[in-house]
Amino acid sequence: MRKFSDEQIIGKFCLLGLLLFSSILVMSGVCAGADSNEYNPDGKPIDSIEIKNGDIFDLDQSGKNHWFFRLANKFHIKTKKHVIKRELLQGENQLFSVKLAHESERNLRALPFIWDAKIEIIEAEDGVNVMSVTTSDRWTLAGGPTISRSSGQLTYQFGFDELNFLGYGQRLSFDYFLREFEEDFVRASFYERRLFGSRLGLNIYHNGNPEVGLSSVGLSKPLYSLNSKYGYGINYLDVDRVDKYYRSGVEVARNRFAGSEMELSAVYRFGSYEKKLSTSLVYSYRDIRVFDRQIAPHTVIVFPEDSIYSAITGSLKAGTYRYITTRRINGITRSEDFLTGSEISISNGLAFDAISRNRIYRTMAFSAVISGYSDSNLISMALGQTYWISNGNSFRKRTNISISYYNNRLSWLTPAVMILYVEDWRRDGLDALYLGENNGLRGFPRYYSEGERFYRVNVENRFFTGLKILSNELGVTQFLDLGRIWGGDEKFEIRHNLWSVGVGLRIGTERVSNADMIRIDVAYAGNIKRWQLSFGIGQYL
């Protein structure tokens, strides 16, 4: 693998910066000429707002007046009206905007406790214009014992997850995981999206999984809408995890990774409604200790070292943002909102010793994303590249290229293709990438193969049967997983490809569970001639 000097990388990023700057000039002209009232063309004045916060099921609909649906509505606490109202992007004494109404609908559907939303302006008989907001809820409480199987390991889960505590939009969860082969652990979280009715969000999280080992508390003001201009956040993390290293799916080394990190971030964005320019700044402080190193005989591993440092990263971004609403991409019956358009960004970061203030390394990153939806075809392509540089030469380079394609023209079938290429070169020679069932190849063991580069192709045909068990719609998936991982000195050879095929059952629980889908897959891994059953929640990819 070629080493890149500081000057070569800076030259490359100067060219990328010139491209971004050119985009900014063009977009600035567009933004400057944008009508500040483009959101309200010929809109009627909003005299009053009426919120109809519906239950999970509308019992007046055909087939819905069933004891199961009545029971679900009875024990469900509806979302409070003020929780819905605070998400609206327009209010009384303003002109009604179709754009802002659609964006408010998307914001509401993005909430994990809202099934669907509809906003329209209605003129009453007395001439009063009423903005009508109609929502329907989802069942938000999950709990009790559950079981899942992945990579040949059974996991038993006991606990609860409530996404809309007492109808106030808060998330509260607690789970205990009992694993067949690995350590048991506890996971808990609390999230308040609008702290004391403000636009500040509070997030408290703990994950005792030894391979995650993370506790955090954060306070942030995100960009809540396309009209939002600035956001900021502060986050504190406490880390205590076990890093494991694998060779051919077998653990050969491990170390303990413990310490703390604090992060401050801010973003400012400007432009027209769909065309945005933004700049952001992130400061982080890390104090990490690495200890309890264990390694198998005759194994070579470069363990990380202790580190106490600060880092500052600035970025510049330009993009166009448009949303489409469709169905049967990753879900079954629920409306799905997707961001389309294009975005390009560059960033530069410096890490320096927390005591001496000497520079340790710098980072330079570039990313570009383009996505669109036309004639039932949804496609997204992304490129990302990051360099870590020290003493004039790069010591790490990471590249990500991804392509996703879906076609939902037919009501009963959605073909899906996902392609991913990742390259992670490190000067110390560590193979940090893995392929297995836990990252894209069903039927194989976890961390089955390791290397410096890999590609992965996943093809799925998602069939929608139209069959229902009460409100749960059934689907079937046929899939092919194909991939290859190799080291920096190895030649790519097609005959070394890994592959698996299989079928799966999908049970759409989008309305009656905070898990959108139950997944059951049976896969045959051709290279190792093995069948494997796995099940869990959500689409596999």
Sequence and secondary structure as in RCSB ss.txt:
>XXXX:A:sequence
MRKFSDEQIIGKFCLLGLLLFSSILVMSGVCAGADSNEYNPDGKPIDSIEIKNGDIFDLDQSGKNHWFFRLANKF
HIKTKKHVIKRELLQGENQLFSVKLAHESERNLRALPFIWDAKIEIIEAEDGVNVMSVTTSDRWTLAGGPTISRS
SGQLTYQFGFDELNFLGYGQRLSFDYFLREFEEDFVRASFYERRLFGSRLGLNIYHNGNPEVGLSSVGLSKPLYS
LNSKYGYGINYLDVDRVDKYYRSGVEVARNRFAGSEMELSAVYRFGSYEKKLSTSLVYSYRDIRVFDRQIAPHTV
IVFPEDSIYSAITGSLKAGTYRYITTRRINGITRSEDFLTGSEISISNGLAFDAISRNRIYRTMAFSAVISGYSD
SNLISMALGQTYWISNGNSFRKRTNISISYYNNRLSWLTPAVMILYVEDWRRDGLDALYLGENNGLRGFPRYYSE
GERFYRVNVENRFFTGLKILSNELGVTQFLDLGRIWGGDEKFEIRHNLWSVGVGLRIGTERVSNADMIRIDVAYA
GNIKRWQLSFGIGQYL
>XXXX:A:secstr
    BHHHHHHHHHHHHHHHHHHHHHHHHHHHTS TTTT TT  B  EEEEEE  SS TTSTT  SHHHHHHHHH
     HHHHHTT S  TTSB  HHHHHHHHHHHHHSTTEEEEEEEEEE TTS EEEEEEEEE   EEEEEEEEEE
TTEEEEEEEEEESSGGGSS EEEEEEEEESSS  EEEEEEEESSGGGSS EEEEEEE  TTT EEEEEEEE   S
TT  EEEEEEEEEEEEEEEEEETTEEEEEEEEEEEEEEEEEEEEEESSSEEEEEEEEEEEEEEEEEEEEE TT  
      EEEEEEEEEEEEEEEEEEEESSSSSSSS EEEEEEEEEEEEEEEEEETTT  EEEEEEEEEEEEEEEET
TEEEEEEEEEEEEEETTEEEEEEEEEEEEEEE  STTEEEEEEEEEEEEEETT    EEESGGGT TTS TT EE
ESEEEEEEEEEEEEEEEEETTEEEEEEEEEEEEEEE TTS   GGG EEEEEEEEEEE TTTSSSSEEEEEEEEE
TTTTEEEEEEEES   
